[in-house]
Amino acid sequence: MAKSNSRQVLSSSRLKFQIKAAAILLGIYVAMYLAVGVLIHVSTPSGASADAESASIAPSTTAAVPAPQAGTGEARPLPQNAGMNAD
């Protein structure tokens, strides 16, 4: 009976140690995550996030190419290549 009780105490203390170790590692991870977030927040200019949202690539690329119109049956001419020599 004494052996099973000592095994139970050992497994219980081992489990407590593992839980404490996991909690410490989680705390370190969260602290590092927050530290990196603060560094990124401090190193970027205050208006950079607003500028990034307004300066999206998508509107400039779609504005340069006209959208094809469905049902017109008209084909647009292909653009001429400036690098090709027609001798």
C-alpha positions in Angstrom: 0.0 0.0 0.0 2.9 2.4 0.8 4.4 1.9 -2.7 1.2 2.8 -4.5 0.7 5.9 -2.4 4.3 7.1 -3.0 3.8 6.5 -6.7 0.7 8.6 -6.6 2.5 11.4 -4.8 5.4 11.2 -7.3 3.0 11.4 -10.3 1.0 14.2 -8.7 4.2 16.2 -8.0 5.4 15.5 -11.5 2.1 16.7 -13.0 2.3 19.9 -10.9 5.8 20.5 -12.1 4.8 20.0 -15.8 1.8 22.4 -15.3 4.1 25.0 -13.7 6.6 24.6 -16.5 3.9 25.0 -19.2 2.5 28.1 -17.5 6.0 29.6 -17.4 6.6 28.9 -21.0 3.3 30.3 -22.0 4.0 33.4 -20.0 7.4 33.8 -21.8 5.7 33.4 -25.1 3.0 36.0 -24.4 5.7 38.4 -23.1 7.8 38.0 -26.3 4.7 38.4 -28.5 3.7 41.6 -26.7 7.3 42.9 -26.9 7.5 42.4 -30.6 4.1 44.0 -31.1 5.2 47.1 -29.1 8.5 47.3 -31.1 6.6 47.2 -34.4 4.1 49.8 -33.1 6.8 52.1 -32.0 9.0 51.7 -35.1 6.2 52.4 -37.6 5.1 56.0 -38.2 1.7 57.0 -36.8 0.1 57.5 -40.2 1.6 54.4 -41.9 -1.3 52.1 -41.3 -3.8 54.6 -42.7 -1.6 55.2 -45.7 -1.2 51.5 -46.3 -5.0 51.0 -46.5 -5.5 53.9 -48.9 -2.6 53.0 -51.1 -3.8 49.6 -52.2 -2.4 48.0 -55.3 -5.8 46.7 -56.5 -7.4 50.0 -57.6 -4.4 51.1 -59.6 -4.2 47.9 -61.5 -7.9 47.7 -62.3 -8.0 51.3 -63.4 -5.3 50.8 -66.0 -7.0 48.0 -67.8 -10.5 48.6 -69.1 -13.0 45.9 -68.3 -14.4 43.9 -71.2 -18.0 44.5 -71.9 -20.1 41.4 -72.2 -22.3 41.0 -75.2 -20.9 43.7 -77.4 -19.1 41.4 -79.7 -16.3 43.9 -80.2 -12.7 42.8 -79.9 -10.1 45.3 -78.6 -6.8 45.5 -80.5 -3.8 44.1 -78.8 -1.3 46.7 -77.5 1.9 47.1 -79.7 5.2 46.0 -78.2 7.7 48.8 -78.1 10.6 46.4 -77.9 9.8 44.5 -81.1 11.3 45.8 -84.4 9.2 45.3 -87.5 11.8 45.3 -90.2 
